[in-house]
Amino acid sequence: MSVLEIKNLHVNVETDQGTREILRGVDLVINEGEIHAVMGPNGSGKSTLAYTIAGHPKYHVTEGQILLDGEDVLAMTVDERARAGLFLAMQYPVEIPGVTVTNFLRTAKTAIDGEAPAIRGWIKDVRESMSNLKMDPAFAERNVNEGFSGGEKKRNEILQLELLKPRFAVLDETDSGLDVDALKIVSEGVNRAKANTGLGILLITHYTRILRYIKPDFVHVFVAGRIAEQGGPELADRLEDEGYDRYQVAETAAAE
């Protein structure tokens, strides 16, 4: 069984005001097939965790480890992390002019698997996944995310998730900017990918609405770069009623 382990992770970022510590000792273990929801107020370090796992050069790990089945993720380049089975669905997917969706997907699949997928089967898989996500087949020949709406970009992220079949997926606020119908379609895609491959999921969100469709096994509350509390799905329900104020008050008191 695959496992993604985050141990005592400390991360800095350079700002106009100097070096700032964002993550201050994060411990988290995600087993294959588990869904972990990370919730918390703005600026608590949720997205920093996502981009650190993916290998964004802006974020500097000063202490701690990230291990994938015992292998040192921090020693891997970004593409090595992808080939090892890590996937990031970005909060703000970028446009790639001049590269069509179908070429991007096939190139990525070839890089991950070490060989190109058979054309006939690959075309069938792409069409089926696009149909499931209610994407117009014409999008396959459009440049990646160029001129896409916010919802279309998010569906394209989940299309990649379904076709590339990673071992662990980090979903960074995949629900942001989605209307109810798009949220349901995207959530169904995530659940379908999990059912088909047994991948582990780290789901970062501000809101509980996506958790009505993607049911977490564990919920972690991030405050000021640390996990302030963790529990089961009931914790998310409590957060919807109470918000994050009590955690922030406690953090402020501790800092004083």
Phi, psi and omega per residue, in radians:
M1 nan 2.265 -3.141
S2 -1.298 2.623 3.123
V3 -2.539 2.402 3.047
L4 -1.922 2.095 -3.068
E5 -2.038 2.290 3.047
I6 -2.051 2.103 -3.009
K7 -2.149 2.063 3.023
N8 0.800 0.862 -3.014
L9 -1.409 2.149 3.050
H10 -2.054 2.292 -3.079
V11 -2.369 2.321 3.069
N12 -1.901 2.755 3.010
V13 -2.437 2.520 3.103
E14 -1.499 2.262 3.102
T15 -2.163 3.064 3.091
D16 -1.094 -0.410 3.141
Q17 -1.641 0.069 3.140
G18 1.967 -2.916 -3.118
T19 -1.280 2.338 3.133
R20 -2.248 2.290 3.074
E21 -1.464 2.137 -3.112
I22 -1.730 -0.901 3.086
L23 -1.751 2.336 -2.997
R24 -2.238 0.966 3.077
G25 1.726 1.172 -3.116
V26 -1.704 2.260 3.056
D27 -2.120 2.230 -3.087
L28 -2.757 2.365 3.096
V29 -2.185 2.163 3.130
I30 -2.068 2.032 3.105
N31 -1.576 2.729 3.061
E32 -0.883 2.305 3.086
G33 1.517 -0.090 -3.139
E34 -1.634 2.613 3.035
I35 -2.022 2.084 3.122
H36 -1.973 2.114 3.073
A37 -1.682 2.290 3.064
V38 -1.942 2.106 -3.112
M39 -2.170 2.795 3.130
G40 2.827 2.897 -3.130
P41 -1.215 2.933 3.059
N42 -0.998 2.454 3.079
G43 1.376 0.203 -3.089
S44 -1.508 -0.169 3.084
G45 1.903 0.118 -3.072
K46 -1.103 -0.902 -3.124
S47 -1.215 -0.539 3.058
T48 -1.033 -0.726 3.093
L49 -1.060 -0.772 -3.127
A50 -1.051 -0.859 -3.065
Y51 -1.284 -0.455 3.055
T52 -1.211 -0.732 3.083
I53 -1.050 -0.700 -3.098
A54 -1.321 -0.397 3.097
G55 1.767 0.467 3.116
H56 -1.110 2.247 -3.058
P57 -1.187 -0.256 -3.140
K58 -1.197 -0.439 -3.017
Y59 -1.802 2.203 -3.038
H60 -1.925 2.065 3.106
V61 -1.403 2.109 -3.128
T62 -1.776 -0.295 -3.133
E63 -2.856 2.621 3.063
G64 1.780 -3.121 -3.061
Q65 -2.413 2.674 2.868
I66 -2.223 2.105 -3.071
L67 -2.121 2.370 3.028
L68 -2.030 1.882 -3.054
D69 0.902 0.719 3.095
G70 1.478 -0.165 -3.140
E71 -1.533 2.465 -3.082
D72 -1.305 1.809 -3.131
V73 -1.155 -0.612 -3.084
L74 -1.155 -0.343 3.099
A75 -1.498 -0.104 -3.100
M76 -1.605 2.575 2.961
T77 -1.278 2.975 -3.128
V78 -1.031 -0.793 -3.117
D79 -1.210 -0.545 3.076
E80 -1.168 -0.624 3.097
R81 -1.127 -0.723 3.112
A82 -1.114 -0.765 3.138
R83 -1.167 -0.494 3.122
A84 -1.304 -0.244 3.072
G85 2.020 0.274 3.091
L86 -1.715 2.489 -3.083
F87 -2.420 2.372 3.065
L88 -2.097 2.117 2.955
A89 -1.649 1.996 -2.975
M90 -1.390 2.631 3.069
Q91 -1.144 -0.658 3.126
Y92 -2.198 1.457 -3.114
P93 -1.022 2.415 -3.060
V94 -1.562 2.717 3.052
E95 -1.500 2.516 3.092
I96 -2.197 1.529 -3.129
P97 -1.075 2.457 3.070
G98 1.490 -0.049 3.131
V99 -2.126 2.038 -3.126
T100 -1.307 2.734 3.129
V101 -0.991 -0.807 -3.086
T102 -1.148 -0.676 3.098
N103 -1.197 -0.696 3.108
F104 -1.061 -0.844 -3.102
L105 -1.089 -0.781 -3.104
R106 -1.191 -0.667 3.101
T107 -1.138 -0.744 3.121
A108 -1.129 -0.763 3.132
K109 -1.085 -0.711 3.126
T110 -1.129 -0.737 -3.137
A111 -1.128 -0.672 -3.104
I112 -1.299 -0.763 -3.062
D113 -1.491 -0.323 -3.115
G114 1.496 -0.014 3.072
E115 -2.703 2.649 -3.104
A116 -1.252 2.449 3.083
P117 -1.207 2.613 3.084
A118 -1.079 2.287 -2.990
I119 -0.970 -0.879 -3.030
R120 -1.081 -0.849 -3.141
G121 -1.156 -0.639 -3.129
W122 -1.148 -0.783 3.120
I123 -1.058 -0.718 3.107
K124 -1.080 -0.787 -3.127
D125 -1.109 -0.741 -3.139
V126 -1.104 -0.806 -3.130
R127 -1.099 -0.719 -3.127
E128 -1.131 -0.781 -3.140
S129 -1.145 -0.710 3.112
M130 -1.124 -0.679 3.101
S131 -1.111 -0.766 3.129
N132 -1.059 -0.609 -3.127
L133 -1.574 0.116 3.138
K134 0.949 0.788 3.076
M135 -1.756 2.369 3.074
D136 -1.057 2.231 3.134
P137 -0.954 -0.436 3.140
A138 -1.123 -0.364 3.135
F139 -1.125 -0.405 -3.129
A140 -1.079 -0.493 -3.117
E141 -1.774 0.096 3.062
R142 -1.578 2.731 3.102
N143 -1.172 2.545 -3.013
V144 -0.973 2.010 3.049
N145 1.116 0.038 -3.089
E146 -1.321 2.030 -3.104
G147 1.346 0.111 3.116
F148 -1.321 2.569 2.973
S149 -1.284 2.967 3.115
G150 -1.013 -0.755 3.134
G151 -1.156 -0.648 3.116
E152 -1.163 -0.646 3.094
K153 -1.120 -0.717 -3.138
K154 -1.177 -0.662 3.083
R155 -1.133 -0.647 3.118
N156 -1.135 -0.607 3.064
E157 -1.093 -0.766 -3.112
I158 -1.273 -0.515 3.003
L159 -1.022 -0.778 3.088
Q160 -1.078 -0.758 3.141
L161 -1.008 -0.791 -3.112
E162 -1.161 -0.678 -3.022
L163 -1.509 -0.553 -3.087
L164 -1.484 -0.363 3.015
K165 0.939 1.073 3.085
P166 -1.271 2.982 3.061
R167 -1.525 -0.569 3.122
F168 -2.412 2.358 3.137
A169 -2.090 2.320 3.012
V170 -1.854 2.047 -3.105
L171 -1.874 1.825 -3.049
D172 -1.604 1.702 3.124
E173 0.877 0.838 3.109
T174 -1.044 -0.417 -3.106
D175 -1.448 -0.191 -3.058
S176 -1.163 2.320 3.091
G177 1.383 0.110 -3.114
L178 -1.692 2.413 2.996
D179 -1.380 3.084 -3.023
V180 -1.057 -0.761 -3.110
D181 -1.143 -0.786 -3.139
A182 -1.150 -0.667 3.118
L183 -1.061 -0.739 3.141
K184 -1.141 -0.742 -3.131
I185 -1.126 -0.796 3.135
V186 -1.111 -0.748 3.133
S187 -1.101 -0.715 3.092
E188 -1.073 -0.650 3.093
G189 -1.113 -0.734 3.105
V190 -1.110 -0.814 3.135
N191 -1.099 -0.646 3.117
R192 -1.148 -0.758 3.117
A193 -1.080 -0.722 3.119
K194 -1.134 -0.752 -3.135
A195 -1.118 -0.625 -3.075
N196 -1.393 -0.526 -3.024
T197 -2.138 -0.265 -3.111
G198 1.278 0.419 -3.088
L199 -1.175 2.687 3.000
G200 -1.545 2.587 -3.040
I201 -2.283 2.300 2.955
L202 -1.921 1.889 -3.012
L203 -1.868 1.966 -3.119
I204 -1.726 2.222 -3.098
T205 -2.712 2.704 3.007
H206 -1.554 -0.478 -2.897
Y207 -2.106 2.739 -3.108
T208 -1.511 -0.164 -2.998
R209 -1.084 -0.644 3.130
I210 -1.198 -0.426 -3.125
L211 -1.313 -0.138 3.007
R212 -1.310 -0.396 -3.110
Y213 -1.859 -0.639 3.079
I214 -1.924 1.822 -2.997
K215 -1.445 2.045 -3.129
P216 -1.386 2.594 2.979
D217 -1.469 -0.573 -3.112
F218 -2.411 2.572 3.075
V219 -2.185 2.310 -3.136
H220 -2.130 2.294 3.120
V221 -1.736 2.078 3.105
F222 -1.651 2.277 3.012
V223 -2.484 2.175 3.072
A224 0.911 0.759 3.020
G225 1.394 0.183 3.109
R226 -2.328 2.828 2.984
I227 -1.487 1.966 -3.073
A228 -1.479 -0.514 3.127
E229 -2.806 2.638 3.051
Q230 -2.499 2.685 -3.107
G231 -3.031 -2.732 -3.136
G232 -1.677 -2.905 -3.111
P233 -1.003 -0.464 -3.131
E234 -1.112 -0.444 3.112
L235 -1.138 -0.664 3.098
A236 -1.109 -0.697 3.112
D237 -1.094 -0.697 3.130
R238 -1.157 -0.665 3.121
L239 -1.108 -0.617 3.133
E240 -1.116 -0.605 -3.139
D241 -1.429 -0.689 -2.962
E242 -1.808 -0.388 -3.071
G243 1.286 -2.849 -3.042
Y244 -1.882 0.057 -3.003
D245 -0.992 -0.755 -3.052
R246 -1.159 -0.554 3.090
Y247 -1.214 -0.718 -3.115
Q248 -1.206 -0.629 3.070
V249 -1.115 -0.765 3.131
A250 -1.115 -0.684 3.137
E251 -1.164 -0.713 3.117
T252 -1.117 -0.737 3.127
A253 -1.119 -0.691 3.140
A254 -1.161 -0.639 -3.132
A255 -1.179 -0.523 3.138
E256 -1.382 nan nan
